[in-house]
């Protein structure tokens, strides 16, 4: 709050100027108190901002009904391989942001990692219903189907992802991998050439 800081500091300067005898002790005491308070505040914030996990954990403690904060804390847990814990936070997040398609994608990824293919499929399909024009649900579902070696379904979804966002390179990359693995050289060449035009 730059304006507030300027107003308060100028008011203090005027007060100190009006009482010259108090200048030195008042300024010294005030400066020390302000510096100590800021040092304490900075130390506390640095503890919170130390890692992504500590940052998002702080968000969940201070805003327990923040669906995106809960989801992001779950993502930080999942990046450490703590997928079961992450899935729990995704479920809590769904109570507060039930129609957030990114959350549905993350729920699907967690279910897939835990071996729950049926729920993973349901969450991927729901993400696609929530954001039918977005490339991400199609990409992540297609990527997972590729990992499951369900290549025709994966190909269709990745093509849809590319069609929805031609500049989304991860979908193009995943689709090129399928074309390379299946020996579909004409499609691979065409997609590679298009990708190089987008991301040379």
C-alpha positions in Angstrom: 0.0 0.0 0.0 2.3 2.7 -1.3 -0.1 5.5 -0.8 -0.8 4.5 2.8 2.9 4.2 3.6 3.5 7.7 2.2 0.6 9.2 4.1 1.7 7.7 7.4 5.4 8.4 7.0 4.7 12.1 6.0 2.3 12.4 9.0 5.0 11.1 11.3 7.6 13.5 9.8 5.3 16.4 10.4 4.8 15.4 14.0 8.5 15.0 14.6 9.2 18.4 12.9 6.6 20.0 15.3 8.5 18.8 18.4 12.3 19.2 17.8 13.3 18.0 21.3 11.8 14.6 20.7 13.4 14.1 17.3 16.4 12.0 18.2 14.9 9.6 20.8 11.6 9.3 19.0 13.2 8.6 15.6 15.6 6.0 17.1 13.0 4.2 19.1 10.5 4.2 16.2 13.1 3.0 13.7 14.2 0.2 16.0 10.6 -0.9 16.6 9.7 -0.8 12.9 12.9 -2.8 11.9 12.3 -5.4 14.6 8.7 -5.8 13.5 9.6 -6.1 9.8 12.4 -8.5 10.6 10.0 -10.8 12.6 7.4 -10.6 9.8 10.0 -11.4 7.1 11.3 -14.4 9.1 7.8 -15.7 9.5 6.9 -15.3 5.8 10.2 -16.9 4.8 9.3 -20.0 6.8 6.0 -20.2 4.9 7.5 -19.5 1.5 10.5 -21.8 2.0 9.0 -24.5 -0.2 6.0 -25.0 -2.4 4.6 -27.5 0.1 5.0 -25.1 3.0 3.4 -22.3 1.1 0.3 -24.3 0.1 0.0 -26.0 3.5 -0.2 -22.5 5.0 -3.0 -21.6 2.5 -4.9 -24.7 3.6 -4.5 -23.8 7.3 -5.5 -20.2 6.8 -8.2 -20.8 4.2 -9.5 -24.3 4.7 -12.4 -23.7 2.3 -10.2 -22.6 -0.6 -10.6 -25.3 -3.2 -7.7 -24.2 -5.3 -5.4 -23.9 -2.3 -6.3 -27.5 -1.3 -5.7 -28.7 -4.8 -2.3 -27.0 -5.0 -1.2 -28.5 -1.7 -2.3 -31.8 -3.1 -0.2 -31.2 -6.2 2.9 -30.5 -4.0 2.3 -33.7 -2.2 1.9 -35.7 -5.4 5.2 -34.3 -6.8 6.8 -35.9 -3.8 5.2 -39.3 -4.5 2.6 -38.9 -1.7 -0.2 -39.6 -4.0 -2.7 -41.1 -1.5 -2.4 -38.0 0.7 -2.7 -35.8 -2.4 -5.9 -37.6 -3.5 -7.4 -36.8 -0.1 -6.8 -33.1 -0.5 -8.2 -33.3 -4.0 -11.4 -34.8 -2.6 -11.6 -32.0 0.0 -11.0 -29.4 -2.7 -13.9 -30.9 -4.7 -16.3 -30.0 -1.8 -15.6 -26.3 -2.4 -14.9 -26.2 -6.2 -16.9 -29.1 -7.6 -17.0 -27.9 -11.2 -13.3 -27.0 -11.6 -12.0 -29.0 -14.6 -8.3 -28.7 -13.6 -9.2 -30.3 -10.3 -11.0 -33.1 -12.2 -7.9 -33.7 -14.3 -5.8 -33.9 -11.1 -8.2 -36.3 -9.4 -8.0 -38.5 -12.5 -4.2 -38.5 -12.5 -4.2 -39.4 -8.8 -6.7 -42.2 -9.3 -4.7 -43.5 -12.2 -1.5 -43.5 -10.1 -3.3 -45.4 -7.4 -4.4 -48.0 -9.8 -8.1 -47.0 -9.8 -8.7 -46.9 -13.6 -12.5 -46.7 -13.3 -12.5 -43.5 -11.3 -9.6 -42.1 -13.3 -11.8 -42.5 -16.5 -14.8 -41.0 -14.8 -12.8 -37.9 -13.7 -11.2 -37.5 -17.1 -14.6 -37.7 -18.8 -16.1 -35.2 -16.3 -13.2 -32.8 -17.0 -14.0 -33.0 -20.7 -17.6 -32.3 -20.0 -16.8 -29.3 -17.8 -14.4 -27.8 -20.4 -15.3 -29.1 -23.8 -13.4 -26.4 -25.7 -10.1 -26.7 -23.7 -7.2 -28.8 -24.9 -6.0 -30.0 -21.4 -8.6 -32.6 -20.5 -8.2 -34.3 -23.9 -4.4 -34.2 -23.6 -4.2 -35.7 -20.2 -6.8 -38.3 -20.9 -5.0 -39.2 -24.2 -1.6 -39.3 -22.5 -3.0 -41.7 -19.9 -4.6 -43.9 -22.5 -1.2 -43.9 -24.4 0.5 -45.1 -21.2 -2.2 -47.9 -21.0 -1.3 -48.8 -24.6 -4.9 -48.0 -25.8 -3.5 -46.3 -28.9 -6.6 -45.7 -31.1 -8.5 -44.0 -28.2 -5.3 -42.0 -27.2 -4.8 -40.9 -30.8 -8.4 -39.6 -31.2 -8.1 -37.7 -27.9 -4.7 -36.2 -28.7 -5.9 -35.2 -32.2 -8.9 -33.4 -30.5 -6.5 -31.7 -28.1 -4.4 -30.4 -31.0 -7.5 -29.3 -32.8 -8.7 -27.3 -29.8 -5.3 -25.6 -29.3 -2.9 -25.9 -32.2 -0.1 -24.3 -30.2 -0.2 -26.7 -27.3 3.0 -28.5 -27.9 2.7 -31.3 -25.3 -0.3 -32.8 -27.1 1.6 -32.6 -30.4 4.6 -34.3 -28.8 2.5 -37.1 -27.4 0.7 -37.7 -30.7 4.1 -37.7 -32.6 5.3 -40.5 -30.2 2.2 -42.6 -31.1 2.8 -42.0 -34.8 6.4 -42.9 -34.5 5.6 -46.1 -32.4 3.0 -47.2 -34.9 5.0 -46.4 -38.0 2.5 -43.8 -39.2 5.2 -41.8 -41.1 3.1 -39.5 -43.2 1.1 -38.2 -40.2 4.3 -38.0 -38.2 6.0 -35.9 -40.8 3.0 -33.6 -41.2 2.6 -33.1 -37.4 6.4 -32.6 -36.9 6.5 -30.0 -39.7 3.5 -28.1 -38.2 5.1 -28.3 -34.7 8.4 -26.8 -36.0 6.5 -23.9 -37.5 4.9 -23.3 -34.1 7.9 -23.9 -31.9 11.0 -23.8 -34.2 
